[in-house]
Amino acid sequence: MVAVSLSLLALGLLAKLGRAADSVLAPDWPFDVTTLKAPDGSITAKFVSFGATLTELWVKDRHGNARDIVLGYDDNTRLLTDPDHPVFNPIVGRYANRIKNGTFSIPITKDPQPDGPNVFHIPTNDHDGQDTLHGGIYGWDRRNWTIVERNSTSVTYFHLDRADEGFPGYVEAHVTHTVENGGILHTSILAQPTEKTPIMLTQHIYWNLDAFQGADDVLDYKLQVDSSRVVAVDGDAIPTGKFTDVAGTPFDFREAKPISWRWNETVGLCGGECSGYDHCWIYDKAHEKTPGISVWSDLSGIRLDVTTSNPATQVYTAYWLNTPRKLVHGGPSLNYSKWSAVAIEQEGYIDAINTPEWGVDQIYYPGKDYTWESTYKFSTIH
């Protein structure tokens, strides 16, 4: 009865939001599960149409046992109804991460005036209204996408963004998730706008490589990031326009180190009382062929290497999590809590649309499509 009530609630809210995904196929029930399996049995992934969201990812540990290494819900309708909205593993857009004051201009300017020409305002939903986070109140992660193609190893979803949340113009977006032999998950996105608009996307996956078997946090995980610069941010996590040199700081993961290696020095780095990270590392070079970021657990032996078309990665150590766990993770009497996962988000320079001094162009238009690709390769260490 509870599941039925939640489903009806989800349908009602979706009706109010409107069906945002149109294609030649009828819209799918947003919480239908699509299961993908690699032919060699190395990886199994489950997705729902709501947010084109990854809900389970099963890979093998060093002993050959499969573990579900992503956070989520047993009842996937909570992707819509959970008021905490932790953003569990969807596609995030039309603009990921934060937008200062929920405001930008085209062409971009520094601190655009609210009533200035060509200025756009997106609903704010973060830091007491100081910024817009992950595309607005109902960004792409809270829209129903439509399945346009599916087989045993791949699924493609479509979303038509009809000026969602006040962004200019429409955007047609396709995302394809694929699993491959050798423990590989690949995600690619194509976004095509009808007029000039900012686009910057991410896939917001929370990883726990132990699947909560033997440890409840990720602080002992080894992390390596090919980056000598982190975007400097203010107390609202908005870029100041400067970069922090990681040398001699807790941000230096150019050589692999435990996430907790200088933990006491991270207090306040991610805002307020927060200990840990919620920061954007700029890659030192392109990483379409070689990993830009790697993380592994000595406990399970599971290692993740990420290659990407993106110039940056956000690492968030999940300080603000407080959500009941999946049954497979020991829930629901236990919660996902602070530091119980690490979100690794491949992205562009955050809020570059309000930081013209960087010279980073994130404005797209007809004839200039946006593309995004990341590959997650799983292996084991012994």
N, C-alpha and C positions, 0 to 999 in steps of 0.2 A: 504493500500500500504506500509506503514511503517513496519507493522508486517510481510508482505511478504518479504520485503527487509532484515529485521533482520533475518528471518528464513533462507533465502538463504545464508546470511553471515555466520550464524551458521553452515549450512551444509558445506560450503566451508572450513571453519576453521577445522571442524571435519574431513573432507577428508584429509586435510594436516596432522592432528595429527594422523590419522589412527584410525580404529575401535579398541578400546582397550578392548572390552568385547566380548568374544566368548563363546558360549554354544551350546547346541542342538537346542535352539530356535534362530530364526533370531533376529538380533539386533533391538531394539525398537527405534522409533523416540525419541530422547533424552529428549524432553520436553512434551511427553505425560503425562497426569496427572492420577495418581492412587489415588482413594479416599477410605479411610478406615473409617468405623464407628463402634463404640462399640454397641452391641445390646441394651444396656440400654440408648443410646443417650447421654451419658456423655461426649464423646470425638469424634471428627472427625479430621482426619489427611489427608493431601494431599502430595503426593510425585511425583517427576519426576525422570526419569532414569539417567539424567545427574547428576553425583555426588551422586546418591542415596539420593537426597536432599529433605528435608522437606520444603514445600513451604507455607503451611497453617496449623495451629493447633487451632481448635475451642474447647474451654471448657467453662463451665458456671460460671458466677460470682455469688455473694451472692444472687442476685435477680432472678437467674435462666436464665439470658440472656447469649447467646453464644457470645464469643469474640474470634477473631483471635489474638493470643498472641505471634506470631513470626514475625520477620521482613522478608522482601522479595520484590519481584517484581510483578507487574501485568503482565508483559511480561517476562516469565521465560527464554527466550533466552538470556536475559541479564546476566544470571549466567555465560555465556561464554563471552559475548561481553563487559560487563562493565569494562572499563579500571581501575577503582578504586579497583575492586575485593575485596569486603568486606567479602567474604566467608560466605554467608548466608545459614547456616543450613545443610551443606553436611557432608558426611564422608570424613575425612581428612587423607591422607597417602601419600606415604608409611611411612613417619615419620612426625608426627605432631609437631607443635611448631617449635623451631629454631635449626639449626645445625651450630655451629661455623665455619665460613669460608667456609661453604658448603663442609666440609672435614671430613672424619673419616677413621679409619683403623679397620681391623679385623685380629687378636684380637685388642680390643680397646686400644689406648694409649693416653697419654696426649700430646696435640699439635703435631699430626702426621706431619711429613715432607711431603711437597707436592709431592716429587718424591720418597718417601719411599716405601718399599714393602707392598703389600696388602692395599694400600691407595686408597680411592675412592673420587671422586669429583662430587658434585651435583651442578647444576646451582644456583647461588646466586640471591636472589630477594628481599632483605630486608636490611634496614640500609645502603644504598649506597654500596651494594655488600659485606657487612661484614658477612652476614649469609644467610642461606637458610630457608625460612619460609614455613611451611605446605606442605612439599614434593617437592618443586621446582616450576618452572614456570607453568607447567601443572601437578600438583599432582592429586590424586584420585578425588578430588572435581571437576576437570575440564576434567574428562573422562566420556564417556558414559558407564554406566552399563547396563546389560541385565536382564530383568525380567525372572526368571526361575520358579517361582511359585507365584500365587496370588489368594486370595479369598476376601471376604467382610471385613475381619478384619486383614489381614496379607499380606505382599508382601516380596519376597526374590529377591535380585539382585545379579548378579555375575560380577566380573571384573577380567580379566587376565592382570596383570601388567607384561609386557614384558620388564623388566629392565627399567621401566619408569624413566626418568631423570637421568639415570646413576647408579642407585642402582644395586648391584650384583644379578644375578639370576632372575627368574620369581617368581611371587606370585599369587596364585589363592585365591581370596577373595569372600566370601559370606556375605551379610548383610541381616538380617531379621528385618523388622519393624512390630510391632503388636500393636493393640489397644485392650483394655479390659474394661469390666464393672468396674465402680468405678473410671473413669477418669484416666486410666493408659495407657501410651505409653511405650513400651519396645523395645529396640534395641539391637541386638546381632550380633557379627561379628566373623567369622572364617577366618584366613589367613594362607595359607599353602605354604611355600617357597620351591624352588627347590635346593637352596644352602644357605650357611650362609649369612644372611643379617640382618640389623637392621629393626625392625618393631615397631612402636609406633603410635597408631591411636587415633582419637577423633571424636566426633560429635559436630560440631561447631555451636550451636544453640544460636541465639540472642533472648532474652526474653523481652517483654514488657507486663506485666501482666494486665495493664489497657487498652491495645489496643488503646492507645492515646485518651481515652475518659476521660477527666477531668484533665489530666496531660501530659506533654510532655517529662518528664525525669523520671529516676528511683531512684533519690537520696533519696527519702523518703522510699523506700522499706526496709523492715527488712531483714537482711542477717545473717545466722548462719552457721559457718563452723567448723567442728570438727578437728581443726588443731592448733598445737602450734608452727609450723615451716613453714616458707616460704623460697623458694629457693632464695638465694641472687644472684642478677644479676648485670652486668655492664651496661654501658650506651647504649649498643646494645642489651640489654635484654638477654645476654648470661650468664649462670651460672658461678659464681666465684669458685664453689666447696664448698662453705660454705652455712649455713642456718641462717636465721634470726629468733630469738625467738620473737614471736608475742607479748609477755607480754610488756605492756607499750608503744605499737606502734599502728599506725592506722591499722595494719594488724590483730588486735585481734578481731575476730568475734566468739570466742568460746561461748559466750553468744550473743543472738540476739541483733543487733543494727542497726540503720539506716545506709545505705551505706555511707551517708555523715557525719557520726558521728565525724570524725576528718579531714574533707575535706581539710582544709587549709594546713594540714601537708602532703597531698599527692602530692603537686606540685613537679613535677620532678621525682616522683617514677616510672612512666611508661615511662620515657625518655623525654628529652628536656623540652618543655613547658607543657607537658601533666599533667593534674590533674586527679587523680583517680587511678585505678588499672589495671594492666595487668601482673598478677603474679601467680605463681604456689604454692598453698598450699599443703603440704604433710599431708595426713590424719593421725591422731594419732592411729587409729585402722582400721581393715577391716570393710567395709560398704556394704557388699552384702545383709545384712538383715535389717539394720537400716540406716536411712538417714545420709549421710556424709555432705551434704550441703542442706540448705533450704532457700527459699526466698519467701516473700509474700508482697502483697500490701494491706494496710488498705483501700485504695480507692475502688478497685474492690472487695476486699475480696478474691481474688484468691491466693492460696498458692501452691508452688511447693516443693516437697521433692524428693531428688535424692538418690537412692541406686545404687551401682556400684561395679564391680570387680576390678576397678582401684585403685591405691594407692595415687592418687593426683587429684587435680582439678585446672584448670586455671580459674580465674575470670577476665574478661575484661569489663571495664565500657564504652567502645566504644567511646573513646575520638576522634578518627580519622574518625568517620563516617560522610559522606556528600553525601547522596544518596536520590533521590526522593522516597517518601513514596508510598506504595500501596494506592489505592483508599479507601479501607476500613479503612485505618489509616489517612485519610485526605489529601492524595496526589492527583495528583503529584506536585501540586504547593508548597507543604511543603516538607521539606527534613527530613529524619532520620539524626540527627546531634549528636554532642557529648553528651554523657550521656543519650541518648534516649532509650538505651537498656542495658542489661547486658548479656554478653556471658558467659556461664558456661560450661566448657569443661572438661569432665572426661578423664584422661590421665595418662601416666606414668611420671617418673622423667624426666624433660625436659633436652635434650642434654646429657643424661647419657652416650651416646656413645662417648662423648669427656670428660667425667668426671670419670675416672676409680677409683678415690679415694672413690667414693660412694659404689663401689662393687655391682652395679645394672646391671644385665645381660639382655640386650635387643637384643641379637643376637639369631635369630631363624634359623632353618634348617630342612631338612626332618626328621620327627620323633619328632620334637619339634614345634608344631603349636602355633600360636598366637590366643588368644581369648580375646574378649572385650564384656562386657555387662553393660547396664545401664537401670534403670527403673525410669520413671518420673511419679510421683503420684500427681494428682491435687485434691485439696479439697478447701473448703471455710471457712473463718473465719468470725465471726459475732461480 
